[in-house]
Amino acid sequence: MLAGAAGLAAVAATAGAVVASGGNERNPAAEEPAANTARVERGALAAMVSLDGTLTYSARSDGSPYSASNEASGTYTELPDAGDKVECGDVLYRVDDDPVLLLCGGVPAYRELTEGDEGADVRQVNRNLHALGYDADAGVQIDPGETKFTWETEAALEELQGETGLEETGALDVGDAVFLPTSVRIAKVIGALGGHASPGAEAVQATSDRLEVQVSLDASQQREVQKGDRARIILPGNESVTGRVERLGRVAQAPSGQDDAVEAATIPAYIRLDRPESASGLDRAPVQVDITTRGVRSVLSVPVTALVGKSGGGYAVEVVRDGGEGELVGVELGLFDTASGRVEVEGDLAEGNQVVVPST
């Protein structure tokens, strides 16, 4: 087993003594029983990366909010408030008192849709009409994977229009709806009540209503943290919740004012909470994050402070043998558990041995 670079740095900082190189040898200075010892233990160890993070609502894969681009012309007569939740199929805002709906989908509205049209944008309309039950209300059955605008689509769309206050034309005008990937929570209102609604202008910014944690990884941490790694998040008030690394950013970000500082660039990582409801009511809250990057089971370990450097390279521990004699035992290092301050070791050791640690 070989210690990683971070582990070696930790050992260099904590190993207080340098002893002559060699195998197992008696330490003449340890004829008396050691006053400070620690037990060699067998058990699980975990390597962790500790970071500051921000609890916020998830949206696009890069952490930015969704943008709702308005395609209607007129005056904003109703707008949501920041923090409002809008479900797919509901009214997002109004222009000239006409509703603009939120529908689920990844293809932005770019054309009027009528019977006979075909494409991915038609499929997402069919999917919405079926998921919301408007095909059943119209007495028809729509295949949610259908890419054609059929007469069944027209009948179900008229039901949706009648329910939401749109003119019952059976066609979907480009300004009648905004398509976003999911039901949303309003993050920021861009349009102004009573202001001009211009086609192509941003009306609101939104996120999902699912909380996640965002952290920034420096260069060394980027090699350690992987998608799927477990995480523990300490919320304001010292409450602890768990999660898992869901995705890693692809573009490095330099700190503000340090565009040329390559070594200072970080990669964002996003952590999904196992139970998001346990953090409800918090947004943009600072949190502490511990990400478990590696783990081992049933290994021998000693406190990092028990390690001493050998003059020929490598490390040893001073084992207190029967009769109180100290014996220097060379060890190979494995996983460093930063939370417990222990390190995995292999050598002439057994569970329950006592090793010398510095006085505190």
GIVENMO-V820786 format. One record per residue. N is the residue number from 1. SS is DSSP state (A for helix, B for strand, O for the rest). PHI is phi in radians with two decimals (* if undefined). D_LAST is the distance of its C-alpha to the last C-alpha in Angstrom with 2 decimals. Layout:
# GIVENMO-V820786
N,SS,PHI,D_LAST / N,SS,PHI,D_LAST
This chain:
# GIVENMO-V820786
1,O,*,29.66 / 2,O,-2.12,28.62 / 3,O,-1.34,25.77 / 4,O,-1.31,27.06 / 5,A,-1.06,26.73 / 6,A,-1.14,24.18 / 7,A,-1.16,22.09 / 8,A,-1.11,22.41 / 9,A,-1.11,21.34 / 10,A,-1.15,18.16 / 11,A,-1.16,17.49 / 12,A,-1.05,18.42 / 13,A,-1.39,15.85 / 14,A,-1.88,12.93 / 15,O,-1.28,14.21 / 16,O,-1.52,12.79 / 17,O,-2.13,15.33 / 18,B,-2.08,19.09 / 19,B,-2.05,20.94 / 20,O,-1.07,24.67 / 21,O,-1.29,26.54 / 22,O,2.56,28.30 / 23,O,-1.47,28.26 / 24,O,-1.28,26.43 / 25,B,-2.59,25.82 / 26,B,-1.35,24.37 / 27,O,-1.85,21.44 / 28,A,-1.02,22.62 / 29,A,-1.38,19.24 / 30,A,-2.02,18.17 / 31,O,-1.23,20.95 / 32,O,-1.53,18.78 / 33,O,-0.99,17.04 / 34,O,-1.18,13.53 / 35,O,-1.36,10.98 / 36,O,-2.22,8.76 / 37,B,-2.34,11.30 / 38,B,-2.39,12.61 / 39,B,-1.54,16.32 / 40,O,-1.29,18.79 / 41,B,-2.03,20.62 / 42,B,-1.97,24.11 / 43,B,2.98,25.12 / 44,B,-1.57,25.94 / 45,B,-2.26,24.05 / 46,B,-2.44,25.20 / 47,B,-1.61,24.92 / 48,B,-2.30,25.26 / 49,B,-1.98,26.33 / 50,B,-1.83,25.33 / 51,B,-2.49,27.98 / 52,B,-1.51,29.57 / 53,B,-2.43,33.00 / 54,B,-2.25,36.12 / 55,B,-1.49,37.90 / 56,B,-2.67,41.63 / 57,B,-1.64,44.91 / 58,O,-1.33,45.88 / 59,O,-2.64,49.07 / 60,O,-1.22,49.99 / 61,O,-1.09,48.00 / 62,O,-1.61,46.66 / 63,O,1.57,45.44 / 64,O,-1.40,48.42 / 65,O,-1.32,50.73 / 66,B,-1.24,54.16 / 67,B,-1.98,57.06 / 68,B,-1.66,60.19 / 69,B,-1.58,63.11 / 70,O,-1.34,66.19 / 71,O,-2.13,69.59 / 72,O,-1.58,71.80 / 73,O,-1.98,73.85 / 74,B,2.54,74.29 / 75,B,-2.13,72.22 / 76,B,-1.18,68.92 / 77,B,-1.87,69.98 / 78,B,-2.74,66.90 / 79,O,-2.35,63.31 / 80,O,-1.31,60.18 / 81,O,-1.77,57.21 / 82,O,-1.02,53.71 / 83,O,1.72,51.87 / 84,O,-1.15,55.12 / 85,B,-1.84,55.30 / 86,B,-2.19,58.47 / 87,O,-1.51,59.49 / 88,O,-1.08,61.62 / 89,O,1.78,65.22 / 90,O,-1.63,64.65 / 91,B,-1.34,65.83 / 92,B,-1.51,63.31 / 93,B,-2.81,65.35 / 94,B,-2.24,69.02 / 95,B,-2.16,71.29 / 96,O,0.91,74.62 / 97,O,1.18,73.71 / 98,B,-1.58,73.80 / 99,B,-1.25,70.71 / 100,B,-1.99,68.51 / 101,B,-1.52,66.81 / 102,B,-1.72,63.44 / 103,B,-2.13,63.98 / 104,B,-1.45,61.46 / 105,O,2.88,61.76 / 106,O,-1.75,60.52 / 107,O,-1.72,63.86 / 108,O,-1.12,64.66 / 109,O,-1.15,68.11 / 110,O,-2.43,70.47 / 111,O,-2.74,73.95 / 112,O,-1.27,76.14 / 113,B,-1.97,76.15 / 114,O,-2.41,79.40 / 115,O,-0.97,81.07 / 116,O,1.81,81.36 / 117,O,-1.21,78.23 / 118,B,-2.55,75.73 / 119,O,2.65,72.16 / 120,A,-1.13,68.45 / 121,A,-1.20,68.87 / 122,A,-1.20,71.53 / 123,A,-1.02,69.31 / 124,A,-1.23,66.59 / 125,A,-1.16,69.29 / 126,A,-1.04,70.49 / 127,A,-1.10,66.96 / 128,A,-1.12,66.50 / 129,A,-1.07,69.89 / 130,A,-1.27,69.19 / 131,A,-1.09,65.61 / 132,O,-1.51,66.83 / 133,O,1.48,69.81 / 134,A,-1.33,72.57 / 135,A,-1.20,74.39 / 136,A,-1.11,74.70 / 137,A,-1.07,75.89 / 138,O,-1.53,78.59 / 139,O,1.33,79.56 / 140,O,-2.21,78.56 / 141,O,-2.19,75.91 / 142,O,-1.90,73.87 / 143,O,-1.34,71.96 / 144,O,-1.13,68.61 / 145,O,-1.67,68.67 / 146,O,-1.23,72.18 / 147,O,-1.70,72.52 / 148,B,-1.79,76.06 / 149,O,-1.49,77.11 / 150,O,-1.74,79.57 / 151,A,-1.16,81.81 / 152,A,-1.16,79.17 / 153,A,-1.05,76.67 / 154,A,-1.07,79.20 / 155,A,-1.12,79.82 / 156,A,-1.20,76.13 / 157,A,-1.13,75.48 / 158,A,-1.08,78.24 / 159,A,-1.09,76.47 / 160,A,-1.07,73.24 / 161,A,-1.11,75.20 / 162,A,-1.14,77.01 / 163,A,-1.24,73.82 / 164,A,-1.75,71.95 / 165,O,1.71,74.85 / 166,O,-1.37,75.65 / 167,O,-1.14,79.29 / 168,O,-1.42,80.28 / 169,O,-1.71,81.44 / 170,O,1.37,79.93 / 171,O,-2.16,78.54 / 172,B,-1.91,75.11 / 173,O,-1.26,75.37 / 174,O,-1.05,72.71 / 175,O,-1.65,71.71 / 176,O,-1.40,71.59 / 177,B,-2.61,68.06 / 178,B,-1.96,64.68 / 179,B,-1.80,62.99 / 180,B,-2.26,59.19 / 181,O,-1.10,57.24 / 182,O,-2.72,56.23 / 183,O,-1.00,56.55 / 184,B,-2.28,54.64 / 185,B,-2.01,52.70 / 186,B,-1.23,54.00 / 187,B,-1.64,51.41 / 188,B,-2.73,53.70 / 189,B,-1.70,57.40 / 190,O,-1.64,59.10 / 191,O,-1.16,62.71 / 192,O,-1.96,64.04 / 193,O,-1.04,66.08 / 194,O,1.54,69.61 / 195,O,-1.49,68.78 / 196,B,-1.33,70.56 / 197,B,-1.68,69.51 / 198,O,-1.77,70.07 / 199,O,-1.02,70.17 / 200,O,1.60,67.15 / 201,O,-1.50,65.04 / 202,B,-1.28,61.64 / 203,B,-1.65,61.95 / 204,B,-2.53,58.45 / 205,B,-1.95,55.08 / 206,B,-2.55,53.55 / 207,B,-2.24,50.78 / 208,O,-1.29,50.61 / 209,O,-1.76,49.39 / 210,O,-1.81,46.47 / 211,B,-1.35,42.95 / 212,B,-2.54,40.67 / 213,B,-2.02,37.51 / 214,B,-1.90,37.74 / 215,B,-2.30,34.89 / 216,B,-2.04,35.01 / 217,B,-1.75,33.67 / 218,O,-1.42,32.93 / 219,A,-1.01,34.17 / 220,A,-1.21,31.27 / 221,A,-1.26,31.15 / 222,A,-1.09,34.92 / 223,O,-1.40,34.63 / 224,O,-1.65,32.16 / 225,O,-1.43,33.66 / 226,O,-2.22,36.89 / 227,O,-1.02,39.48 / 228,O,1.70,38.76 / 229,O,-1.06,34.94 / 230,B,-1.33,33.44 / 231,B,-2.47,31.69 / 232,B,-2.06,29.89 / 233,B,-2.04,30.80 / 234,B,-1.70,29.12 / 235,O,-1.45,32.02 / 236,O,-0.95,32.18 / 237,O,1.61,31.26 / 238,O,1.22,28.41 / 239,O,-1.42,30.92 / 240,B,-1.89,30.36 / 241,B,-2.29,33.31 / 242,B,-2.02,33.88 / 243,B,-2.88,36.06 / 244,B,-2.57,36.97 / 245,B,-1.11,37.60 / 246,B,-1.61,41.36 / 247,B,-2.76,42.29 / 248,B,-2.09,41.12 / 249,O,-1.17,42.89 / 250,O,-1.89,44.99 / 251,O,-2.01,45.11 / 252,O,-1.22,42.25 / 253,B,-2.15,41.84 / 254,O,-1.53,40.81 / 255,O,-1.01,39.15 / 256,O,-0.96,41.70 / 257,O,1.44,42.93 / 258,O,-2.23,41.42 / 259,O,-1.04,44.29 / 260,O,-1.65,44.02 / 261,O,-1.52,40.25 / 262,A,-1.05,40.40 / 263,A,-1.19,36.71 / 264,A,-1.62,35.98 / 265,O,-1.18,38.35 / 266,B,-2.17,37.12 / 267,B,-2.00,38.74 / 268,B,-1.30,39.03 / 269,B,-2.28,38.14 / 270,B,-2.20,39.43 / 271,B,-1.98,37.92 / 272,B,-1.56,40.23 / 273,B,-1.37,39.00 / 274,O,-1.17,39.69 / 275,O,-2.31,40.80 / 276,A,-1.01,41.81 / 277,A,-1.11,43.14 / 278,A,-1.24,39.64 / 279,A,-2.00,39.18 / 280,O,-1.08,42.71 / 281,O,1.60,43.32 / 282,O,-1.94,40.76 / 283,O,-2.58,41.90 / 284,O,1.02,40.18 / 285,B,-1.53,36.99 / 286,B,-1.29,33.62 / 287,B,-2.39,31.43 / 288,B,-1.82,28.21 / 289,B,-2.17,28.98 / 290,B,-2.05,27.04 / 291,B,-1.79,29.42 / 292,B,-1.45,28.87 / 293,B,-1.66,30.28 / 294,B,-2.62,29.86 / 295,B,-2.66,28.97 / 296,B,-2.35,28.97 / 297,B,-2.06,29.48 / 298,B,0.87,28.55 / 299,B,-2.12,26.37 / 300,B,-1.41,23.51 / 301,B,-2.54,20.11 / 302,B,-2.34,16.54 / 303,B,-1.08,13.41 / 304,A,-0.98,13.96 / 305,A,-1.19,10.66 / 306,A,-1.40,12.34 / 307,O,-1.31,15.19 / 308,B,-2.23,16.22 / 309,B,-1.40,19.37 / 310,B,-1.70,22.50 / 311,O,-1.09,24.72 / 312,O,-1.56,27.72 / 313,O,1.83,26.23 / 314,O,1.58,24.47 / 315,B,-2.37,21.21 / 316,B,-2.51,20.05 / 317,B,-2.26,17.49 / 318,B,-1.68,16.98 / 319,B,-1.65,18.58 / 320,B,-1.52,18.53 / 321,O,-1.52,22.28 / 322,A,-0.99,24.38 / 323,A,1.54,24.17 / 324,A,1.52,20.52 / 325,O,-1.33,21.46 / 326,B,-1.66,19.38 / 327,B,-2.23,21.55 / 328,B,-1.38,20.99 / 329,B,-2.10,22.63 / 330,B,-1.18,23.87 / 331,B,-2.34,23.55 / 332,B,-1.72,25.40 / 333,B,-1.73,23.67 / 334,B,-2.10,25.27 / 335,B,-1.34,24.46 / 336,B,-1.69,21.27 / 337,B,-1.77,20.50 / 338,O,-1.19,18.91 / 339,O,-1.21,18.89 / 340,O,-1.65,16.84 / 341,O,1.29,14.78 / 342,B,-2.06,16.55 / 343,B,-2.37,19.16 / 344,B,-1.22,22.35 / 345,B,-2.35,22.79 / 346,B,-2.25,25.84 / 347,B,2.95,26.05 / 348,O,-1.39,26.48 / 349,O,-2.28,24.18 / 350,O,-2.45,25.01 / 351,O,-0.98,23.79 / 352,O,1.71,21.74 / 353,O,-1.00,20.44 / 354,B,-1.82,16.91 / 355,B,-2.09,14.98 / 356,B,-1.34,12.08 / 357,O,-2.17,8.88 / 358,O,-1.11,6.36 / 359,O,-1.20,3.79 / 360,O,-1.83,0.00
